[in-house]
Amino acid sequence: MNFEHTENIQKENSPAPSEYSEMKPHVLVVEDEINLAVGIRFSLEHENYQVTLIHDGAEALEQILHTPTAYDVIVLDIMLPGLNGYSVCSQIREKGITTPIMFLSARTLPEDKARGFDAGANQYMPKPFELEEFLARIRNMLKLKEIHSASKNKNLVGYVTEKDAENESVKKSTEKGMISENTTHSELPAELKIGEAVVKFNALEVQTPKKTVRLTSLEMSLLKYFILNANRLIAKEELLEKVWKMPGAMNTRAPDQFILRLRKIFEQNPAKPLYFRTYRNAGYRFTPDPENDMEKDTTSKK
């Protein structure tokens, strides 16, 4: 995707959000390649989006934290002056801002993409890219935002409502912070033990025998969803819809990457997981008490 450099911009805003918030979705584009930024703005405005351009990572973070509800979608480069995109994204998520974020980067190695998803991104699009796909991803993330807005009345990550909790047969957490398969969000303690590790929910941390590991808000969201659905086989499509707020049919390896990260934190041998297991072509299962697991068979597990 090549655009001519038509303007010398340091920062370019479309009209104020209040003027068009009901008519035009507001997209923040954080990109320091001026030619590309101007071309993206032109293309988005042609599709009836309101667009704000910022070319510095630190300035973008300041603007987002100052007006956290101003943008419907954030398009974020990685190699930015002031503050790199990974840091911008992770700090946004640490503040509890759930605006959909898409990385747009020439960094295309698997570890780059994994780091982007670990930071809390919803999409990762390599440069160069096709405009049609770029616009489709923007539309996808707007649907994601609508779904998330519809879920605001539900409890955190497991999305167990008070009504759901009343209808469920609830058991008390077992000793040492272990959980039962019917534990609900309201019953989760401040700290929870999984194997030799202790999860500290409010601090977004896991204390292992060797070190303290900081989790991103999305990693904690995934962990809580597993906890609230302990011992249940969860399809990849369900995780995408409930945790990532993406369409379940979307082709992405984001859940696999995140589960690998959880295994590295909690499993003594990540290659032979006991707590976070994958069932080939079926989904994933979190087992809080592997020693007493009734499903000991190894068929299709890894």
N, C-alpha and C positions, 0 to 999 in steps of 0.2 A: 504494500500500500504506500504510494508515493504522493506527497502533496507539495506544491510549490510554496515557498516561503513568501506569503503575501503581506504579512504584518510583522512588526517588531513589537511583540507583546511581553510585558513582564507579568501582568495579571489581567485577565479579561473576564468580566462578569456579564451575564445576560441580565435583564431587568430583575428587580428585587423579587424574592420568592413569594412575597405576599401578593404581588400583582397577578401571578400566573399559577399559584400552587394548586388551584382546583382544575386548571385547564391543561397544564403542561408538567409532566414529570421532570424533576430537577436532577440533572446528572452533574456530579463534580468530577472533572478530569484533572488528575495530577500527573503531569507529563512535562519533562524539561526539554524534549525535542520540539522546538517551536513549530517547525513545518508540520509535524505529525499532529501536534495539539490543535493547530488551526484547522487542519483537515478533518479531524475528529469532530471538532465543534461544528464545522460546516455541515457535515453529514448528519449529525444528531439534530441540529436545528432544522434541517430539511425534513426530518421525520417528526417535527413538531415537539422536540424536547427543549427544555430550558437548560442552558449549559453554563457552568462556571469553570474557568481554567485557572489552575494554580501550578506554578513551575518549581516550587520548593517544598520539600517534605516537611520541614519544621513549620512553615507557614500553613501548609495544608492541615496539619494536626491541630494547630492553634485554632484555625477557623472551624474545624469540625467539632472540637470540644466546646467552642464558644456557642455554636449553633447546631447542636447534635441532631435536631430533627429537620434541618433545612434541606437535606438531600435525600433523594429516593434511591440513588445508586451512586457508588463511588468507583471510578476507574483509576487504578493506581499503578504507576510505573515502579520499578524496584530501585534502579540506580538513579537516585535523586540527590540534588544538593541539599544541604541542611540536615536531612534525616532520611535514611533509606526506607523504601516502601515496606519492608518487613517490620521495621520498628513502628512505623506509622500505623500499620494494620493491627499489630499486637496491642499497642497502647489504646487504640480505639476500642478493641474488644475488652480490654481490662476495665474500661470505664462503663461497660455494659451497653455500649452502642451497637445495635444490631443491624444497621443499614447494610444491605448487600454490597460486597466488595469484590471487584474483579481485578486481578493482577494482569497487567499488559506488559510483557517483558520479552527481551531477546534472550533471556536466560532460560534455556529449554531442557537442561539436564533433569533427570528424575528427582535428584536431591533438591534442586531449586524449587520444583513444583511442590514437593513434599513440605519444604520449609514454608512455602506460601500458604498451603492449607493448614499447617500447624499454627501459623500466625493468626488464622481465623478467616482466610479468604473463602468465598463461596465459589469463585470461578478463577481459572488461570488460563490466559490466552497468550500463546507465543506470538512474537513478532517474527517476520511479517505476517499479516493476517488478511483474510478476505472480509470485505465490508459487510457482506450479507450475513456471514456467521457472527461478526461482531454485533450487529444490530439484533440478531436473534438472541444472543446471550443477554443483551440489555433487556429485551422483552421478558426473557426468562427470569431475570433477577427482579424485575418489577412485579411479576406474579409471585415471586418468593416473598417480597415485602408485603404484598396483600395477604398472603397466607399467614405471615407472622403477625400482622396487625389483627387478624381474626382470632389469633391464639392468645392475645394479651390477657384475657381474663382467666387463663388457665395457669396452674401452678408451674413453675420453673420447668426444668428440662424434661421430666417425665410426663408433663402435661396431664397429671392426674387431678381432675377437678375435685372440689369438695363433695359434689354429688357422687362422683366415682368412688371416692374414699368411703362414703357412707354405705355404698352398695357392696363394698368389698369386704371379705372376711380378713380382718387385720390381725397380725400376730406381732408380739413385741420382739424387738431386736434381741438376739442372743448375746451371751457373754462376750466381752472383749471387743465389742463393736461389730461382731459378725451380724449378718442380716438373714432374714427369712425371705422366701420367695414372694411373700405377700406384703413386705414392707412398703409403706407409702412415703411420699416426700415429707409429710408432716412428722413422720417418725424417725427420719434420718437424724442421727446425733450430730453434734458439731464435728466429731472425729469418728472415723470408721476404720477398722482394721481389716485389711485384705492380705492374708498371708503374713509376711513379716513387715509389711508396709502399713503406714497409718495415713489415711486421707484426711486432710484438713480443709473442709469445704469452703469456709469463709475466706481462708488465706490463699485459696487456689494452689495448694501445695500437697505434696506427698512426701512423708518422711520415711526413707528407707534406712536399713541398717548402715548403709555407707554414706548417704548424702540426702539432702533435701532437694526435691525436684519441683520446679515451678511449672504449673500447668497453664495453658491458655484457657480462656473462657470456653472455647469450643471443645477442647479436650475434656474439661470438667463437665460440660454438658453431655458429652458422649458417655463419660464414666457414670454420671448420675442416671442416665437412661438405662444403662446396663444394670445398675444396682436396683433400680425400681422395677426391672423386668428380669430379675435373677432367675436362673435355671430355665429360662424360656428361649427357644430358638427364635431369633429375630432375623428376618430377611433384610438384605441390603437395601431393598426398596423402602422398607419401613424406616430404617435409619436415615436415609436421605430425606424422607418426608418429615419425620418427627424432629430430627436433630439439626440437619442442614437446611431444612425448609426448602428443599429442591424437589422437583418432580421425580417420583420414584424410578421412572424409566430412563433417567439421565445416565449416560455412559461416563462414569467416573470411578477412579480407584481411591477416592478420598477416604471412605471408611476403612479400606484395607491398610492405607498408610497410617491412619490414626490408631488402628488396633495394633499394628506393629509397634508403635510408640508405647502404647499401654503395656504390651508384653515386656518391652525392655525395662519398664519401670517395676512391674509387679512379679514377673516370672523369674524363678531361679534359672531356668533354662528356656529362653524365648523360643528356641527351635522346637521344644516339646512343651507347649503351654498347658497349664492346668486350669487357670482361671478364665482366660480369654481364648476361646477355641473357635476355629472356623470349620464349618461343615460344607464341604465342596458342593457348589451349585444349590445350596440351601440357605445358608446364612451364618449367623454367629451366636454364640451362647456364652454367657457369663456364669461361672459356677463358683459361688463364694466359699463352698465347703467341699473341695474336690475329694477328700477322703471318704465322705459319705455320699458321694454322687451315685445316683441309681443308674445312670447311663454310662457305664464303664466301657462300652464297646468303642472300638477305634475306627469303625467303618466310616470312611469319607471324612475323617477328622485330620486336622494338621495344626 
